[in-house]
Amino acid sequence: MERVLLLSMGFGTGHNMVARTLEKKLLSKPDVEAKTLDLLQLIPSKFHPVLQSGYQGMLTKFPFFYHYLYDWTYQSKLFRYVSSEVIEKIGWTIRKKIIQILEKIEPTKIISTHPFALLMLPPKWDNIPSIGVVTDYELHPIWFGREPDTLCVPKLLLSCDKLERLKWQTGVQIVETGIPVDERYYSKLSREDARCQLSLDLKRPVVLVMGGGMGLGPLEQFVDEFIPLVNIQFVVLTGKNNNLYERLQSRSYEEHIRIEPYRSDIPVWMSAADLLVTKPGGVTISEAIAKQLPMFLFEAFPGQEQANQKYLIHHHLAIETTPETIREQIEAFFSFKLKNHFLSQHYGQLMSPDAVDRIVEVVLNEPSKVQML
């Protein structure tokens, strides 16, 4: 019996989403138990309100702190060492809870979808085989603060030579699996069928606008720019930002602008769309890659979102946008003036329909089915 503990930290929704996707697949296997644990939820708010506020709150209220944890640790070995020590000390505040969970589950394997999570484990559990799963298009050095036995990375993140050198330097087995997303994003659904399901006009193009699960970014300013573009359908998903949803709903826009609250059928909306306007979260853009959906990216947060944006622009799958430029860019996109900025052949190189299966194969020790680099 394999007992797999999946560790995440809820700085944004992506790390938890990947953990839950892997958990679901593991539970479908015979003789496998799996459980996901968000370590951030164990940290008492009275001890560290900065961490408890989460990723968005940290960037809004304490941007210097997240910059320290992420950006500086990327650039400096000294800061990386200090940050690793800080994270380990934070781990001490929940050490009793972690030990209780570990002793109850007695995991035979540990998967981490966030580089901080392994640092928070008690050293006593270092002998359990561990697998790191990178959920952004950047390989942050803090993944090697306490090395996992195997690290699953996105496609074309680094050259084979660089990955081979990294494996030699760290002793970590590197597997190029891609970022795992829910299998629904790789299911075939025609644009016409998706639009019929969602009661969208079949003849006019569709632009999907998202601000992540929390509805972040200048969505209201974007909507103001969409008002004159009556030949295009705009669908604005406000996520769990109920205040934003109510404000936009109260304005009674023309029928070409549709405001939606949190939806669980995002794969259908992406199938219906011609273009996605979004923040560059690692999982969101991986879902869009799966749907072969061109992207306009706005307000990348410091750290991994900036790296995600750079990765997509490098591969000609996205451009950066702002409220001041988006109207002109959308008009250019649908008049094909921006056609050369988006290279459809690159989607095939970056799509990872088997990422979940390959990671599960690594976890369950089926190395003959995976390509180690």
N, C-alpha and C positions, 0 to 999 in steps of 0.2 A: 504493500500500500504506500503510494506516494502522498505525502502531506505537504502542500505547497503554500507558503505564506507570501502574499504579495504586499510589498510595502510601498506606500505612496506618501506624498506630502502635498496638501491641497493648495499650493501656490498656483492659482488658475485651475481650470477644470481638466486640462489635458492629461496630466499625470494620473488622475483618478480614472478618467475614461479609459485610458490604455490598460490600467490595472484591471478594471472590471471586464473589459473585452477579453483579456487573457484568462481571467478567472472563469468566465463563461465557457471558453473553449476547453480549459482544463477539466471543468466539472463534467463535460460531455465524454471524457475518456474513462474507460473502466479502471477501477481500483485507484482513483485519484480524488483526493480531497483538496479543496482550495479555499482560501479566505483572504480578502483584501483588508488591509489596515491602513488608514490615513493617520500617520503619526502626528500631524499637526493638530488633530482633534484631541490628542492626549495631553497637549501642553496647556497648563492652567493659564487662563487669561491674566490672572493676578501676577503670575511670574513674568510673563513677557507679552504685553499687549501688542508690541510691534509684530511679533510672529503670529499671534492669534488673529490679527486683523487680516491676515492672508495677503496674497500677492497684490491684488488691486489696491487694497487698503494700504499696504506698505508703500506702494509706488505713489499713492495719492498723499498720504500723511507723512511718510518717512522715506522719501526717495533716496536720501543719503545712505540709509541703512541698506536698502537693496543694492544700491550701487556698490557699496562696500562688499556685500556678500557675493555678488555675482561678477561685476565688471573688474573690480580691483583684483579679485582672486584669480581671474583669468590672466591678468598681466604679470602678477608678481608672485614668485614662490614664497616670499616672506608672508605676504597677506594670505596666501593660500594655506600656509601652515597655521597662521593665527586663526583664520576662519575655521579650519578643521578642528582646532582646539575648542573654539567657541561652540561649534555645533555639537561636539562631543559633550561639552559641559552642559549644554541645554538638554542633551540626552539623559544626563544624570537626573534631571528633574522628573522624568517620566520612567526612570530605570525600573522602579518597582512594578509599574503597570506593564512595561514591555516584558519583563521577566515572567510575570504571571501569564501573559498571553503565550509566550514561547513555551513555557512549561505545560500549558494546557494543550496547545496544538502539537508540540513536539515536531516541528517541521523537518522534513527530509531535504527540502530545497527552499531557497529564498529568492524571490524576484524583487528587484527594486526598480521603480520607474522614475525615481528622483535621486540625484547624486548625493543629497544630504542624508537620505534614509539609512544607508549602510553605516555611515559615521555614527549614528545614534544607537546602534546595536551594542549590547554588552560584549566585550572581547571574548567571553566564554563561548559565544556562539559563532566564532570565526571559522570553525571547522565545518560548518554546514555549507555545502556547495551553493554558490550565489551567482545570480545572473542579473546584470544590469541591462535595462532597456532604455535607450536614448529616445526622448520624445520631441526633440527639437533638432533643427538642422545645424547643430554645432556640438562639437565634442569638448565639453568643458573639462579642464584639467582636474577639477575637484572630484570627478568620477574615480580618480586614482588616489584620492586621499586614503581610502581603504578599498583596495582593488577587489572588484568582483572576480570570480573565476572566469566568467565569460561576459563579454559586452556585445550587445546587439545594437547595430548602428544603422542609420539611414543609408540609402543608396547614393553613391557618387559624392559622399561627404568629403572623403579624402582619397588621394590616389592610393593604389595598391602598395606602392613603395612606402608611402607614409604610414599606412596601416601596418605593414609588415615591420617597419622600424619601431612603431609603437608597441607592437606585440613583443618584440625582442627586448625593448627597454623595460617593459612592465611585467612581462610574463602572463598578461591577460590574453585569453583567446578572443579574437575579434571575429564576429560574424556579421556580414552585411545582409541584414534581413529586410530593411525598410522599416518605417514606422507603422505599427499595426493599427488598423481602424476597423470599425464594425463592418461585418461582411455585406451589409445592405448597400454600402457605398460602391461595391464592385458588382452588384446585381444589375442586370440589363433592364433598363426602363427607358423607353423612347421619350423624346422631348414632348411629342404630341400626347402620349398617354399620361405623362406626368401633369401636363397642363390641363388635361381633361379632369383628372382627379382633383386638381386644385381650383377648378373653375376659372382658369386663365384663358385669355384670348389666344387662339392658335396662330393668328396672323402677325401679331405684334411681338417684337423681341421682349425678353424679360431680363431685368437687372435685379439681382438679389443682394440686399444690403444687410450686413450682420455686424454687431458689435460684441460678439462673444456671448457667453451665457449670461453676463451681467449687463448687456446692452450698453457698452462703453463707447466713447468717442463722439465726434461731432455729428451725430445722426440727424439732429434737428436742422443743422446748417445744410447738410446734404439734401434733405427733403426740400428745403427752400429752393435749392438749385434745380431740382427735378420738375418743379411746377410747369415751366414752359415746354418741357419735352413730352408733349402729349402723344406722340407716336410710339412711345416706349412704355412698357409696364414696369413699375417699380414696386418691389415687395420689400418692406422694411421690417426685419425681425428684431424686436426689442428685448428678447430674452426674458430674464426674470426682473427686468427694470420696469416695474409696474407704473411708477410715476411717469416715466418717459412714454410708456404706452398710452396712458390716459391723456397726457398733454397732446400727443400727436393725434389721437382719436378725436379729441375735442375740436380740432381745427377743420374737420370736414373737407378734406382735399378732394379734388376731382377724381373720377373713377380710375385714372391711370396710376394713382398712388394708393397702395394698399398697405395698411399697418397691421402687423400681426404680433401677438404676445409670444411667450415661450412656446415652441413647438417641438414635438418629439419626432416628427417626420422630415427632418432636414434632408435625408437622402432624396426624397421625392422633390423637394424644392430645388435642390441642386440639379436634379435631372431636368427640371423644367426651365432652368435659367440659361441664358447665353453668356452672362458675365456675373462675377461675384465681387462685391465691394466689401472688404473685411479687414479686421485687424489680423496680423500675421502670426496667430497662434500655431504652434507646431502641428497639433492634431487637426485643426480646422483646415489648414492648407493641405495637409495630407489627404483629407476627405475630398477636397476640391481637385487635387491631382487625380484621385481615383475616378472622379467624374469628368476628368479632362476639361475642367472649367477655367477659362482665363480669369485673372484676378487683378483688381486694383486694390492696393494696400494703403492703409492710413494709420497714422499715430503708432508706429512700432515702439513698444516699451524698451527701455535700455536692456541690454543683455541679449537673451535668446530671441526675442521678437525681431530685433534689429538683424541678428544673424539669419533668422528665417527669411526676412525680406531680402537680404543680400543674396541668399541662396537662390530664391525664386527669380530675382531679376537677372542673376548670372545665367540661369537656364532659360531665359526668355519666356517665362510663364506668367510674369506679373510686371506691373509698373507701380510707382508710388503716386498717390493722389492726395489732394487736400480739398477743402470746401471751395477754395478760390479757383481751382483748376478742373474740378471733376466734370462740370457741364461740358466744357470744351473737349475734354478727353473722351467722354462718352459719345459725343457727336462724331469725333474722329474715329472711334472704335467701330461704330456702326456704319460709317461711310468708308471703312476699310483703309483709312489713312494710317491707322496703327497696326495694320495686319502683319507687317514684318517684325513687330515687336514680340509677337507670340508665335512660337515655333511648335506646332502640334506634334511633330515627331519626337519632341523631348518628353512628352508625357509617358510614352512607352518605356523609356529608360528609367523613369523615376517611380512608376507605379509599382506597388508591392502587394498584389492580391493574395500572395501566400505568406505574408509577414507573420500573421498570427500562428499559422501552422508551423512555420519554420522555428519560431521562438519556442513553441510548445515542444517541438521535437528536440530542441537543445535542452530544455528543462528535463525532459523524460529520457535523456541520454540515448538519442537515436542519431549519432553523428554521421552515419552513412547517408542520411537524407539531407544534410545541410552542408554548405560549402564554407569551410573555415578558411580565413584569409591568413 
